[in-house]
C-alpha cells in the first residue's frame, strides 16, 4: 500500500506535529486493506475449562445488595436469590433474579438473566438483566461480576462468591459512577446424608477403619487381580485376601470375568452388606434411577426442587477431583443428561426385560 503526499500533508496539518503525522502514516501502512469476512457459524461446544466454569456457576446463589444505589426497580433489598443454569457442554447462560419465595412459586420472576461464557477472561463476567414487564424484551441493566470460587470436599462442588455491580444501561456516560454493588454466595448442595440421617450404630459401622479397609481391599483385589505380578498375588494369598478360592481366583476385570463366577461374588457380598445395614436401619430402595437436573428455563420450580434436595434423592452435581483431570471428566460425563438417557434409561429398561435377562450370565 502507498501513502499519498496529500494524506501525509493532511496529517501534518491536522496535528501540527511530526510525531502524530508519523503515527498516521504507520497506521495507513499496517492497516489491513480488506478484512476477512468470518465463515459460517459452526457448532461450538464448551471445552474442559468452559465446562468447569459452568459447573462452578450452575446452582442457587444468595444475593446481598450493597451501596446506596444498589436497589433494582421492583425488587426488595433483602431475601434475594439468583438461579443460574448452563447446559452440559453449553456456552449460553440463563438465570432468574428475584426473592427466594417468588422463584419457587408459579409467579413470573421479575428479572431474567441472559449471558454467555464465550469471552477469554473467565474471571470477569458480564450478563444482562431483562425485567419481566419489558415490552420489547430489552435488557435494562448490565451485571458485571468477578467469580471467586472455593471448592469443597469430595462430593460437593463447593461454595463461591460473585461480587460485582448492577449498572443501568441507559445511564449517561458522563454521569458519576453509581454506588451499586452486590455480593452473591453460592448455596451448598444438600447431600443425602444431611437429608436422610443414618442410625448412629450404622454410621459407626460404615466409617470404622475395619469396614473401610475390607471394602477397599475386596474391590481392589478383584479389579486388579489380572494385572498383579505373581509376588503380589502370593502376598494377598498369604493374608487370605485373594478373590475366591486359592489358586482358582475369580477376577472381575480379566478376559474370563463373564464366566468365572465373579458376578455371583459381587451380588453375594453386597447382598450380605445391605442385609446387615438394614438390620440396623430401614433403608428403602430406589424405584428408579434419579433423573438429571431439570433445565431452569423449562422447569424453574423443578430446578429449585432439585437444588433444595428435600428428600435426599437428587443426583448431586459434579465435583472437581484435585489433581486428577481424568477422574473429574469421568464423573462429569456420568452425571450428564446425555448419559442418563443413553445409558441409565436403557439399563432400567433391560433389567426389567425377561427376554434380555434370560441371555445373561452372572459370571
KOLBA-603931 format. One record per residue (C-alpha): residue number from 1; x, y, z. Coordinates in steps of 0.25 Angstrom, whole numbers. Example, Ala and Ser with C-alpha at 12.3 -4.5 7.8 and 13.67 -1.06 7.14 Angstrom:
BEGIN
NODE,num,c1,c2,c3
NODE,1,49,-18,31
NODE,2,55,-4,29
END
This chain:
BEGIN
NODE,num,c1,c2,c3
NODE,1,0,0,0
NODE,2,5,14,-3
NODE,3,4,27,5
NODE,4,0,39,-3
NODE,5,6,52,-1
NODE,6,-7,58,1
NODE,7,-10,49,12
NODE,8,3,51,19
NODE,9,2,67,18
NODE,10,-12,65,23
NODE,11,-7,58,35
NODE,12,3,69,38
NODE,13,-7,80,36
NODE,14,-17,73,45
NODE,15,-8,70,57
NODE,16,2,81,55
NODE,17,14,72,59
NODE,18,23,62,52
NODE,19,21,51,62
NODE,20,5,49,60
NODE,21,8,50,45
NODE,22,18,38,46
NODE,23,7,31,54
NODE,24,-3,34,44
NODE,25,6,29,33
NODE,26,9,16,41
NODE,27,-5,13,43
NODE,28,-8,14,28
NODE,29,3,5,25
NODE,30,-1,-6,35
NODE,31,-16,-6,33
NODE,32,-22,-18,27
NODE,33,-28,-13,13
NODE,34,-39,-24,13
NODE,35,-43,-30,26
NODE,36,-46,-45,24
NODE,37,-61,-48,26
NODE,38,-64,-59,36
NODE,39,-68,-72,32
NODE,40,-82,-78,34
NODE,41,-86,-82,48
NODE,42,-81,-95,54
NODE,43,-85,-104,65
NODE,44,-76,-99,77
NODE,45,-77,-107,89
NODE,46,-70,-103,102
NODE,47,-56,-108,105
NODE,48,-52,-114,118
NODE,49,-49,-100,124
NODE,50,-63,-95,120
NODE,51,-70,-107,126
NODE,52,-63,-106,139
NODE,53,-67,-91,139
NODE,54,-81,-95,136
NODE,55,-81,-105,148
NODE,56,-76,-94,157
NODE,57,-87,-84,153
NODE,58,-99,-94,152
NODE,59,-108,-94,164
NODE,60,-114,-85,174
NODE,61,-108,-72,179
NODE,62,-112,-63,191
NODE,63,-111,-49,187
NODE,64,-107,-37,197
NODE,65,-109,-23,191
NODE,66,-99,-12,196
NODE,67,-98,3,193
NODE,68,-108,14,193
NODE,69,-111,12,178
NODE,70,-112,-3,179
NODE,71,-127,-5,179
NODE,72,-133,-11,166
NODE,73,-146,-5,161
NODE,74,-157,-14,166
NODE,75,-149,-23,175
NODE,76,-148,-23,190
NODE,77,-134,-21,196
NODE,78,-134,-34,204
NODE,79,-136,-49,203
NODE,80,-132,-49,188
NODE,81,-127,-61,181
NODE,82,-120,-63,167
NODE,83,-123,-76,159
NODE,84,-112,-79,149
NODE,85,-112,-90,139
NODE,86,-103,-94,127
NODE,87,-105,-107,119
NODE,88,-95,-118,119
NODE,89,-84,-114,109
NODE,90,-93,-102,106
NODE,91,-87,-87,106
NODE,92,-100,-79,108
NODE,93,-104,-75,122
NODE,94,-119,-73,127
NODE,95,-124,-69,140
NODE,96,-134,-62,149
NODE,97,-133,-52,160
NODE,98,-144,-50,170
NODE,99,-148,-53,184
NODE,100,-146,-68,189
NODE,101,-161,-69,191
NODE,102,-165,-64,177
NODE,103,-154,-72,170
NODE,104,-160,-85,176
NODE,105,-175,-81,172
NODE,106,-183,-81,159
NODE,107,-181,-65,158
NODE,108,-172,-60,147
NODE,109,-159,-55,153
NODE,110,-157,-40,152
NODE,111,-143,-41,145
NODE,112,-137,-51,135
NODE,113,-122,-52,134
NODE,114,-116,-55,120
NODE,115,-101,-56,117
NODE,116,-91,-65,111
NODE,117,-77,-72,114
NODE,118,-70,-69,101
NODE,119,-60,-58,106
NODE,120,-46,-61,108
NODE,121,-46,-55,122
NODE,122,-54,-65,130
NODE,123,-51,-57,143
NODE,124,-59,-45,139
NODE,125,-73,-48,135
NODE,126,-83,-39,128
NODE,127,-98,-42,127
NODE,128,-111,-34,124
NODE,129,-124,-33,133
NODE,130,-137,-33,126
NODE,131,-149,-29,134
NODE,132,-162,-37,133
NODE,133,-170,-25,129
NODE,134,-161,-21,117
NODE,135,-170,-20,105
NODE,136,-158,-22,95
NODE,137,-150,-32,104
NODE,138,-139,-22,104
NODE,139,-129,-22,116
NODE,140,-129,-10,125
NODE,141,-117,-14,134
NODE,142,-103,-20,132
NODE,143,-97,-29,143
NODE,144,-82,-28,144
NODE,145,-76,-38,153
NODE,146,-64,-46,157
NODE,147,-64,-61,162
NODE,148,-56,-65,174
NODE,149,-59,-80,175
NODE,150,-55,-89,187
NODE,151,-56,-104,184
NODE,152,-61,-112,196
NODE,153,-58,-126,200
NODE,154,-60,-139,191
NODE,155,-75,-140,187
NODE,156,-79,-125,187
NODE,157,-76,-115,177
NODE,158,-73,-105,188
NODE,159,-77,-91,190
NODE,160,-72,-78,184
NODE,161,-75,-63,183
NODE,162,-79,-54,171
NODE,163,-76,-39,174
NODE,164,-79,-28,165
NODE,165,-89,-17,161
NODE,166,-103,-15,154
NODE,167,-102,-4,144
NODE,168,-113,3,137
NODE,169,-111,2,122
NODE,170,-118,16,120
NODE,171,-109,23,129
NODE,172,-101,35,122
NODE,173,-86,32,121
NODE,174,-83,46,127
NODE,175,-91,43,140
NODE,176,-84,40,153
NODE,177,-82,25,155
NODE,178,-93,19,164
NODE,179,-91,12,177
NODE,180,-98,-1,173
NODE,181,-91,-13,178
NODE,182,-95,-27,181
NODE,183,-89,-40,187
NODE,184,-95,-54,183
NODE,185,-91,-66,191
NODE,186,-93,-80,185
NODE,187,-102,-89,193
NODE,188,-96,-103,196
NODE,189,-104,-114,190
NODE,190,-110,-122,202
NODE,191,-104,-136,202
NODE,192,-113,-149,204
NODE,193,-106,-151,218
NODE,194,-112,-137,222
NODE,195,-126,-140,218
NODE,196,-126,-155,221
NODE,197,-119,-157,235
NODE,198,-113,-171,238
NODE,199,-115,-178,251
NODE,200,-103,-175,260
NODE,201,-99,-190,260
NODE,202,-100,-192,245
NODE,203,-91,-179,243
NODE,204,-81,-184,253
NODE,205,-80,-197,245
NODE,206,-79,-191,232
NODE,207,-68,-181,236
NODE,208,-60,-191,244
NODE,209,-46,-194,239
NODE,210,-48,-209,238
NODE,211,-60,-208,229
NODE,212,-54,-197,220
NODE,213,-41,-206,219
NODE,214,-49,-218,216
NODE,215,-58,-211,205
NODE,216,-46,-205,198
NODE,217,-38,-218,198
NODE,218,-49,-226,194
NODE,219,-52,-218,181
NODE,220,-37,-215,178
NODE,221,-33,-229,179
NODE,222,-44,-233,169
NODE,223,-42,-222,160
NODE,224,-27,-222,159
NODE,225,-24,-237,161
NODE,226,-22,-240,146
NODE,227,-11,-229,145
NODE,228,-4,-232,158
NODE,229,10,-239,158
NODE,230,11,-253,164
NODE,231,19,-248,176
NODE,232,7,-238,180
NODE,233,-3,-249,177
NODE,234,5,-258,187
NODE,235,5,-247,197
NODE,236,-10,-246,197
NODE,237,-12,-261,197
NODE,238,-3,-261,210
NODE,239,-13,-252,216
NODE,240,-25,-259,211
NODE,241,-29,-247,203
NODE,242,-29,-253,189
NODE,243,-43,-252,181
NODE,244,-48,-266,182
NODE,245,-42,-280,185
NODE,246,-27,-280,186
NODE,247,-21,-284,172
NODE,248,-35,-282,165
NODE,249,-37,-267,168
NODE,250,-48,-260,161
NODE,251,-44,-246,156
NODE,252,-55,-236,152
NODE,253,-47,-229,140
NODE,254,-40,-240,133
NODE,255,-43,-248,120
NODE,256,-52,-258,127
NODE,257,-59,-249,136
NODE,258,-73,-253,130
NODE,259,-71,-267,133
NODE,260,-63,-269,145
NODE,261,-73,-267,156
NODE,262,-69,-253,159
NODE,263,-83,-247,157
NODE,264,-88,-257,167
NODE,265,-78,-252,177
NODE,266,-82,-238,175
NODE,267,-96,-240,177
NODE,268,-93,-249,190
NODE,269,-84,-239,196
NODE,270,-93,-227,194
NODE,271,-106,-234,198
NODE,272,-99,-238,211
NODE,273,-94,-224,213
NODE,274,-108,-218,211
NODE,275,-115,-228,219
NODE,276,-106,-224,231
NODE,277,-109,-210,229
NODE,278,-124,-212,228
NODE,279,-124,-220,241
NODE,280,-120,-207,248
NODE,281,-128,-197,240
NODE,282,-139,-197,229
NODE,283,-133,-193,216
NODE,284,-143,-193,205
NODE,285,-138,-196,191
NODE,286,-139,-186,179
NODE,287,-151,-190,170
NODE,288,-144,-183,158
NODE,289,-131,-176,155
NODE,290,-131,-162,160
NODE,291,-133,-152,148
NODE,292,-123,-142,144
NODE,293,-124,-127,148
NODE,294,-136,-120,141
NODE,295,-134,-109,131
NODE,296,-136,-96,138
NODE,297,-143,-89,127
NODE,298,-153,-101,124
NODE,299,-156,-104,139
NODE,300,-152,-93,149
NODE,301,-159,-100,161
NODE,302,-153,-113,157
NODE,303,-139,-107,157
NODE,304,-141,-101,171
NODE,305,-146,-114,176
NODE,306,-134,-121,171
NODE,307,-124,-112,177
NODE,308,-132,-112,190
NODE,309,-132,-127,190
NODE,310,-142,-128,201
NODE,311,-143,-143,201
NODE,312,-129,-146,199
NODE,313,-131,-154,186
NODE,314,-126,-143,176
NODE,315,-114,-146,168
NODE,316,-102,-138,173
NODE,317,-95,-128,164
NODE,318,-82,-132,158
NODE,319,-69,-128,166
NODE,320,-54,-125,164
NODE,321,-44,-136,168
NODE,322,-32,-128,171
NODE,323,-20,-133,162
NODE,324,-28,-143,155
NODE,325,-33,-138,142
NODE,326,-37,-151,136
NODE,327,-46,-155,148
NODE,328,-52,-141,148
NODE,329,-56,-142,134
NODE,330,-61,-157,136
NODE,331,-70,-152,148
NODE,332,-75,-140,140
NODE,333,-79,-149,128
NODE,334,-86,-159,136
NODE,335,-95,-148,142
NODE,336,-100,-142,129
NODE,337,-114,-143,123
NODE,338,-108,-150,111
NODE,339,-102,-161,119
NODE,340,-115,-163,127
NODE,341,-123,-164,114
NODE,342,-113,-172,106
NODE,343,-109,-182,117
NODE,344,-117,-182,130
NODE,345,-131,-182,124
NODE,346,-126,-193,115
NODE,347,-121,-201,127
NODE,348,-134,-198,134
NODE,349,-142,-204,123
NODE,350,-133,-216,121
NODE,351,-133,-220,135
NODE,352,-148,-221,135
NODE,353,-148,-229,122
NODE,354,-149,-244,123
NODE,355,-144,-246,109
NODE,356,-131,-239,111
NODE,357,-129,-245,125
NODE,358,-130,-259,120
NODE,359,-118,-257,111
NODE,360,-109,-252,123
NODE,361,-100,-260,132
NODE,362,-95,-255,146
NODE,363,-81,-260,142
END
